[in-house]
Amino acid sequence: MVGDTEKAADFVPVDVVINTMILVAWHTAVQRPDTVPVYHVASGTLRRLTWGDIERIAYGLLLWHPMPNPVRHPGGGFKKSRLLNSLSMFFEHRCPALIFDAYLWMSGRKPK
């Protein structure tokens, strides 16, 4: 995936978003503003997570809860370059899929 592991991953818990929507509906009904207000919900710098943190957490969860009998183990990670990401997608996804489809075709089964 194209991304920078040092950039903030601005996740907001769903209950905060829902509470904000309820508050906005109440405020709009009571105040009746003349203009259309725009609201923004963000976590900001509170408990800041980076995409690198998310990547490490996800990998740790994968080790803690391994998949039974996977065809391939998940991997990859973030790449800053679109070209590097495209090459990675080709060699890590497309080539193995083509090889597996060829194997299925040669063994008389239908590739998916």
Backbone hydrogen bonds, N-H to C=O, Kabsch-Sander energy under -0.5 kcal/mol:
donor,donor_aa,acceptor,acceptor_aa,energy
3,G,79,K,-2.0
5,T,3,G,-0.5
7,K,4,D,-1.5
9,A,49,L,-3.3
10,D,8,A,-0.8
11,F,9,A,-1.7
16,V,13,P,-0.8
17,V,13,P,-1.5
18,I,14,V,-2.6
19,N,15,D,-2.5
20,T,16,V,-2.0
21,M,17,V,-2.2
22,I,18,I,-2.3
23,L,19,N,-2.4
24,V,20,T,-2.7
25,A,21,M,-2.3
26,W,22,I,-2.4
27,H,23,L,-2.9
28,T,24,V,-2.7
29,A,25,A,-2.2
30,V,26,W,-2.5
31,Q,27,H,-2.8
32,R,28,T,-1.5
42,A,40,H,-0.5
46,L,43,S,-1.7
48,R,45,T,-0.9
51,W,7,K,-1.9
52,G,5,T,-2.1
54,I,50,T,-2.0
55,E,51,W,-2.3
56,R,52,G,-2.4
57,I,53,D,-2.7
58,A,54,I,-2.7
59,Y,55,E,-2.2
60,G,56,R,-2.3
61,L,57,I,-2.4
62,L,58,A,-2.0
63,L,59,Y,-2.0
64,W,60,G,-2.2
65,H,61,L,-2.7
77,G,75,G,-0.7
79,K,1,M,-2.7
85,N,81,S,-2.1
86,S,82,R,-2.6
87,L,83,L,-2.5
88,S,84,L,-2.4
89,M,85,N,-2.7
90,F,86,S,-2.3
91,F,87,L,-2.6
92,E,88,S,-2.9
93,H,89,M,-1.8
94,R,89,M,-1.9
95,C,90,F,-2.8
97,A,93,H,-1.9
98,L,94,R,-2.6
99,I,95,C,-2.5
100,F,96,P,-2.5
101,D,97,A,-2.6
102,A,98,L,-2.4
103,Y,99,I,-2.2
104,L,100,F,-2.4
105,W,101,D,-2.7
106,M,102,A,-2.7
107,S,103,Y,-1.8
108,G,105,W,-1.3
109,R,104,L,-2.5
